[in-house]
Amino acid sequence: MIKPAVSQRSSGVRTAAILVAVIAILYLARAILIPLAFAIILTLVLTPAVGWLQKLGLGRLPSVLLIMVVSIATAGGVGWVIFNELVEVINDLPSYQQNIHNKIEAIRTPGKGPVGRAAASVKELGKELSSTPAPIAPPAPSQGRHNTSNQPANQPANQPGRTVPVEIVPRPANEFEYVRQLATPVLVPLGILGMVLIFSVFLLIEQNDLRNRLFRLAGLDHLNVMTQALDDATRRVSRYLMMQLLVNAIFGVLCGTGLYLIHVPYAVLWGAVAGILRIVPYVGSLVAGLLPLLLSLAVFDHWMPPLLVFLLFATLELVTGNFVEPWLYGMHTGISSLAILLTTVFWAALWGPAGLILSTPLTVCVVVLGRHVPHLSFLHILLGDQPVLAAEAQVYQRLLAMDDHEARAVADVYLSENSLVQLYDSVIIPALTMTEQDRHKGALDPAREEFVFLSIREMIAEFSEQTTASEPASADAETEGELKLNPACAAGRVLCLPANDEADEIAAVMLAQLLDQAGCTALSLPLDPTLQHLIAIVEPEPKDMFCISAVPPFAFARARTLSRLLQVRFPRTKIVIGVWGFTGDIERALQRFQPKRPHRLVTSLADAAGFFTGSTPAVKDKSVAAAAELSGKVG
């Protein structure tokens, strides 16, 4: 019992150590990894174009060189146009000098309007509250008191004992240092850009060879996993880039259109800048909105256009950043909205501005890695957008927290997309099974146990009322796929008996409810721990049938005992055993009911309802359908 715990603990420590080492490498080697990451993204963008040229008969190397030349020329042309437009904007600023001066003066002196008077009143009130009483002057020194200071009162400033302030004057820079100071901010980005282009060219040319080497490095045993992971990551990153391009283009068009309607100069320029700068999350939108806002403050005499510009960018960014992007990116990348925000902060802290741009593609790769590598599955659980708790686990967890309203909400959502019998088989029965497991382990206190069972009973009663109210009044309204009325069932009753405890009784109530809705006469008998009193009062008709309801994990022993007693007391009455959620071998399970086996063993409420009504309803769960087919062969 100790070895698995020690092994699990050592595995967790090893995984944590690997993560720390990976983060340290990402930080220390960022000078090389950042250009490489940008090159991989650029490679994913340009690969379809290179493949298209190859299909036209052009070689791999000429295709790559042609695409790179066209891409560099296009990016350079767009950058040159935007740069010239920005230069024109800067050259036009002196003509708006008077407006700028007026705005600055208006900010410094609020004026004599209501707002100005209110601000002045608040300012005066703050001065009065913050003012302190004048300090009491110390008494004058006596005439006979000697001066104990080391510095004489009449000593001149140039005397040796006087402290003289010293100012360090930097040495004048020569021409070489001046050129270096000007070139450094430009050369560093150009160097990174050059590395990105070089990496991209080699990645595009040697793409197939690098992919094969990566597979060989991972090992031939993991060839299938690596292929799936690589295809999954490529597909998700490509979708993200396409969605980002689409969102940024629409954002830029809307910004440019809005600025044109507000009559801001160079509206097309600011729309293009907004679309480009949104590549940088959060910061890019702020800069894109700040530029036209400052220009509107300089151009217009009044405050309404700047206010409209602010509202335009704020509205578009709030809608895009909080609704459009989380929905689109989460749907196409498999990352939750909260994970996108947290990983953006993480990559920005690790790699700075480059991390902001690369945060989502890098997180997509991490999520894909956690999806296909078992030891890193926690990454997929933490960052992925798929629900980590099934509906039955959510219901049970909320009931353990004594929150029956949210548990009912989860069940309602499931019922809106599925039938009532599927809700019972896939959600309520598994929740009861988890309850029984915790109860038998002693992990469930009596108060919570009572709350769970009571809440499930209330939900079942409400579902019964809703289903009854929604049923058509006429029998002609029955559609294909509903449970058909069995003449044999109509002539007899189905007596549902709980095998052992309250969970079995609740399952029997659900079965009786489903059979009543299908047109059968079903009775759910109460729980009797001794069984003797229950068997004494039961008087089945010749065509009646018993159905013993049992919820795992402790179901077979009590169901077998009850089945034997019923067979002795009523040898001609058919007995059906319902072990709800059982996934084992049904034939082997029936052998445990020797010497006389029951008429049938069913594993789901849908299977039981189909048997008693003479029809088999549509069941989405393939395992349940297979169990129903197998039980039919056994019967």
N, C-alpha and C positions, 0 to 999 in steps of 0.2 A: 504493500500500500504506500510505502514511502518513496520507492523508486520512481513511479510516474510523476509524483509531485516535484521531486528533485529534478527530474528530466525536464519537466515543463518550466520550472524556474530557471534552469540553466539555459533553456532555449530562449526564454524571454530576455535574459541578460545578454545572450549572444546577439539577438535581434536588435536590442537597444544599442549595443556597442557598434554594430554595423551601421546603424542609422547615424550615430554620432560621428563615426569615421567618414561616412558619405557627406554629411553636412560640412565637416571640416575640409574635405577635399574640394567641395563646391566653392567654399569661401576662399581657400588659399590659391586655387587654380583658376579663379574667375577671370584673370586676364586672358587666358586661352579659351576657357569654356564659354564665355559670353559670345565672342565672335563665332565659335563653332555652333552654338545654339542658333544664332541668327542665320548662319549658313544652312543649317538643316531646315529651318523654316522656309528660307528662300528656295531651297532645293525642292521642297514639297510643292511650292507654288509654281515653279518652272518646269517640273517633270512632265506634266501633261503636254505642254507646248513642245518640249524636246521629243516626246514620243510621237506627236503628230507629224513633226518634220521627218522623223525616221520612217514613218509609214509612207511618206511621199518619196522615199528612196534616198534621202540624204544620210550620210554617215553620222555616227554618234558624235565624233569630235566636231565636225562642221556644224551640226545641229546645236550643240552646246555653245559654241563660240558665237553663232549667229543670234541665238536667243539672248545671250549675255550682252552682246553689243546693242541689240534692240532695247533691252531692258534698261541698260545704263543710259542710252541716248534718251529714252522716254523719261526716265526719272530726272536726268539732267535738264531736259527741256522744260519739264514742269517746274523744277526748282528755279531755273533761270527766269521764267515768266513771273513766278511768285516773288522772286527777289526784286525784279524790276518794278513790280507793282508796289512793293513795300518801300522802295526808294522814292517813288513818286509820292507816296503818302507822307513820308518824312519831309520831302521838299515842300509839300503843301502846308505843313504845319505852321510856318511863320505867318501865313495869311490869316490864320485863326488865332493869332497871338492875343488880340483884344478879348475874344471870347474866353480864352484860357485865363487871362488875367481877371476877368469879371467873375468867373467861377471860383477862382481861388479867393478873391475878396469876399464873395458870398459865403464861402465856407468859414473864413476867418471871422467875419462879422455877420451873425445871423440876421440882422436887420431889426426893424421896429414892428414887424407883424406880430400876430398872436403867438406863433412859434418862437420868435425871437424874444418876446417879453417873457414867455414861460421859461425859456432856457436861462434868461438873465435872473429871473426870480429864484430858480433852483440853484444857480451858481451863488447868489448872495446868501441863500439859506445855508448852503454848504460851508461858506466861509464863516458864518456865525457859529455853526455847530462845531467847526474844527478849531475855532480860535481858543487860545488858552490865556489865562490871566498873566499879566506881566510879572516877571520874577522880581522878588524883593532884592534891592541893591544891597550888597554887603557893606558893612561899616567901613568907614575910611580908616586907613592905617594911622597910627599915632605918629607924632612928629619925631619922637625919639627912637623910633624903631629903625634898625639898620637894614639895609638891603642885603638879603641872603642869596640873591641870585649870583650865579657865576659870571653873568654878562653885565657889565656896567651899563647904566641907563644911557649915558652920553657917548657910548662907543660908536664910532662911525662904521658904516657898512663894509668898508674895505679893510677892516682890521682882521688879523688872522683868526680870531675867535668867532667871527661871524660866519654862519652857514650860507653858502652861495649855491643856488640851483644850477644844475648841470643839464644841458640838452645835447643829445646825441644826434648829430647831423649825418645822414647817410652820404656815402661817396657818390658823386654824380655818375650815372650810368653811361657807359660808352655806347657806340653804335651797335656793336655786336650784342650786348645785353638787351638793348632796346628792341632789336629785331627778334631776339629769342622770346622776350615777353609777349610780343605781338603774335608770334607764330605758334607758340605752345598751345593756346586754346584751339587753334585750327588744326595743327598737325596731329594731335591726339585723336580726334574723331576721324580724321582722314586715314590714320594708321589702322584704326579699328575697321573702318569701311574697306580698306584694302585687304585686310585679313579675311573679312567676310566674303569678299568677292573671290579671293584665291581659294578659300575652303569650298565655296559653292561650285566653282569650276571643277575642282577635283572630285567633289561628291557626285556631281552630275555625270562626269566621265566614267568614274570607277564605281558607279552605284551598284551594279550587279555583283562585282567582285567584293565590295565591302559587305554587301548583304550576305554573301556566301561565307565570308570569313566570320561574320558575327554568328551565323548558325553553327559553324564549326567550333567556334569558341565556346558556345553554350553546350555543345555536345550533341551527338546524333540521337541520343535518347530523348532529348527535349526538342526535337525538330518540329513536332506538331504544335507544341505549346508556343515556341518562339514564332512560328509562322502565324498563328492566330493572334499573338500579341502584337506583332509588327503590323499586320493588316488592320487590326482594330485601332491601333494608335494612329496609323496613317489616315484611316478613314475619319476618325474623330477630329484630328487636327485639321484635316482638309475641310471638313464641314465647318469647324469653328472659324477658319480663315475666310471661308466664303460668306458665312453669316456676318462676320465682323466687317467685311468689305461692303456688304449690302446695307448693314445698319449705318455705318459711317457715311456711305454715299447718300442715303436718305436723310440723315441728320444734316449733312452739308447742304443739300438742296433746300431743306426746310429753313435752315438758318439764312441762306442766301436770299430766299424768297421773302422771308420776314424782314430782313434788313433792307431789301429793295422797297418793300411797302412802307417802311419807316423813313425812307429816303436817306439812308446812311450811304455816304460815298463808298465806292469800290465794294459793293455788296457781293458781287461774284467772287472777288478775292477772299473776303472773309468767310464765305461759305466753303470755298475750297480749303482754306486754312483750318476751318473747324472740322471738316471731314478727315483731313490728314492728321491733325493733332489728337483726334480721339483714339488714335492707335495707342497712345499712352493713357492708361486708365486714370480717371479722376483728375490728375494734374492737367492733362491735355485739354479737357473741356473747360477747365478754369482759365487757362491761358487763351484758348480760342474765344471765350466770351469777354475776356478783359480787354483785348485789343480793340474790337469795334465799340465797346463801351467807352473807352478813353477817347476814341475818335469822335464819338457822338457828343461827348462833353466839350470837345474843342470846337466842333462845327456849329452846333445849334446854340441859339441865345437862351432858350428856355430849357426846363428840366424834363419835359415830357418825353422827348425822344430817348434820352439816356435811360429813363425809367422803363420805356417799352423794350429797349434792347435788353435790359437786365431781366425783365419778365419773360422775354422770348427765350433766352438761353436757359434761364432757371426752369421754365416749364418743360422745354424739350429735354433737358438733362434729367430732370426728375422722372419724367415719364419713361425715357429711354433706359436710364440706369436702374430704375426700381421695378419696372414692369416688363419692358420689351426684352432687354438683354438677359435678365435672369431666366425668363421663359425660353427664349431661343437658345441661349448657350447651355442651359441646363438640359434642354431636350436633345440637343445635338452633340453635346460633349459628355454627358453622363455625370456631371459634377453638380452638386447642390449649390444653391445660391449663397448660403453661408460659407461653404468651403471656398467658393471663388473669392469672396471678400477676405477670408483669413489667409489663403495662400497668396493673394496679392500683397498683403502686408509682409508675409514671410519672405517672398522672393525680392520685394523691394528692400527689406532690411539686409538681405544676403548679397544682392547684386546691384542695388541702387536703382537708378532710372531704367537700366536695361532689364532688371527684374520685373519692373512694372509692365513693360511691353511683353515680356516672355512668360509672365506668370501663368496665364491660362493654358497655353500649349504645353508648358512643362508640367502643370498639374494634370493635364489629360494623360500624359505619359506615365505619371506616377500612379494614377487611378487604374490605367490599363495594366500596369505592372502588378498592382495589388489584386487585380481581378484574375490574372492567370498564374501568379506565383502563390502557392498556398501559404508560405511563411510570411508573406506580406499582405495577406488578405485583410488585415486590419486597416490598411490604407484605403482599400475599396469601401470598407464599411464606414470609415470616418468621412471620406470625401465624396463618395458616390451619391447619386440621387435616387437610387433604388431603395424602397422601404426595407429596413433591416428587421423589422418585426412583422410577422404575418398577422392577419386579422385576428386569429384565435389568440395569439400571444398578446396582442394589444387589448383585447377584451378582458382577458384574465388579469393582465397587469393593472388595468384601471380598476377592476373589481378588487384586487388586492389593496389598491390605494383608496378603496371605498369611494370611488368616483363613478357611480352608476350612470350618470348623465353622459359622460364621454364614452363609456363602454357601450351604451345604447346608441350613441352617434356612430361609432365604428360599425356596429351591427346594421344600422339603417343604411349606411353607405354601401355595405356589402349587399344588402337586400335590394337596393335600387338597381343593381346590375345582375343579380342572380335570383333564383327562385327560393322559396321558403325551405324546401327540402335540402337544397344545396347549402343554405345558411346553417341549418341544423347539423348536416353532416360535416361541413368543412370548418365551422367556427364554434358552434356551441358544444358539440360532442368533444372536439379536441380541448376546449377550455375545461370541460368537466373532467377529462382525462388528466390534465395537468393539476387540477384541484385534488383529484384522488391520489396522485403521486405525492404531492406535498403533504396531504393529510396522513397518508400511511407512513411517511418519513418523520412525522412529528414536527414538520416545519410550518404548519398552519395552525394558528391559535383559534380557539373556539369562536371568538367574536368575528374574525374575518371569514371563517368557514360558514358561519350562519349568514353573514352578509352576502357572500358569493352565491350561495344556493337560493337565498331569498330574491336577490336581484335577477338571477336567471329565470326563476319562476315568474317574476313580474314581466320580464321581457317576453317570455313565451305566451303569457296571457294576452299581452298587448298585440303581439304578432297574430295571434288567433283572431282577435277582434278586427284588426285591420284587414286580414285576408277574407274574413267572413263578410265585412262591409263592402269589399271590392268585388266579390263574386257576383255574377249576373243573376238576376232573379229567375230567369228562364233556363231550363236545361238545354234549350237549343243554342245557347251561347257558348257551349263547350267547344273548344278548338282542338285541332289535332296536336297531340303531344301531351294533353292532360291525362290524368289517371282515369281510366275507364271503369265503370261500375261492373263488378263481377257478379253474375247471378248467384254463384255458390256463396260468395261473401255476403250478398244481401240476405241470403237465407239463414246465415249464422252470424255469430258474434266473434270478435277477436278480443280475448281477455289478456290484457297486457299486465304482466307481473314483474315487479322489481326483484332482482336476484339477491341483493345484499344490503345496499345502503341508499342514501338519499339521491346520489347521482344516478343510480339505476332507476329510481322512481321518476326523476325528472326526464330521463330518456324515454321511459314508458309513456309519460304524459305527452311528449312530442310525437311519438308514434301514433298514439290514439288520436291526437289532433289532426295529423296528416290523413289518417284513415277516415275520420269523420268528414273531412273536406272532400275526400274522394268518393264518398257515398257508402262507406262501410259502417257497420255498427261496431264500435270499439269502446271498450271499457278499460280505464286505467285504475287498477286496484291499488290500495295503499300498501305501504311497506309494513311487513309483519316479521319481526326478527325471529320469532319461534316457528313460523310457517304452519304450525298445526292449526291455529285458529283460522288462518286464511284458507287453508285447504278445506276446513270443515264447513265454511260458509259458502264456498264456491260450488255451484251446481250447474255445470255446462250442459247446453243442449247437444243433441247428436251432431249437429253441423258446426258447433263452436270449435274454436282453435285457441290454444294457448300460445303466447309469445313471451318468453322470459327475456327481460331486458337486463343486460350486464355491460358495465363500463369498465374497461381495463384500468389499471394493470391487474387487479385481483378480481377476476371475473369468472374464470372457469370453474373453480372449486365450488363456489356457492351455486352457480347455475347448474352444475352437474347434480348437486344434492337436491335442488328443487325439481329438476327434471325427473329424477328417480322417484321422488315422492308423488309427483303428478302421474307418472306412468303406473305406479302401483294403485293409486286412488282412482284414476280415470284411464284405464288401459286402451279405450277406443278413441280417445280424443287426440287429435294431432297436436304435436308440440314443435314449436319453432324457437330456436335459440338465436337471440340477437346479441352478438358480441361486437359492439359498435367501435369501429375504427381498427378492427383486427386486421393485420397485414400478413399474417403467417399462412402456412399451408392449411387450407380448410379441411382436406381429407384427413390429415393427421390430427387436426383438432377434433374432428368428429369421432375419431377412435378413442378419445378420452372419455366419451360418454357411454362406455360399455357397462353392462352387457347389451342394453337396448339403446340404439342410437335414436336421437330425435328425428323428426320428419325432415328438418332442414336447419342449416346454420347460415345466418345472414350476417353481413358485416357492416351494413349501412342502413339508414332509415329509408333511403331510396330503394335499395334492394328489397327490404321488407315490405314497403308499400307496393312495389311492383308485384311481389308474390301474392299478397293478400287481395289485390285488386285485379289480378290476371293480366297486368300490363307492365311494361318496363319503361319508366319515364326517362327522358333524356338527361344524362348526367355528364357534366363536363369533366369530372375527375375520372381519368382513365383507369386508375387503380381500383376505384369503386366499381366501375363498369366491369372490369375484368373479374373482380371478386364475385359480382352478381352472376356472371356467366359461368364461373367455376362452380359456384354453389348450386346453380341450376343443373349442372351435370351430375353433381353429387346426389342431389335430391332425386 
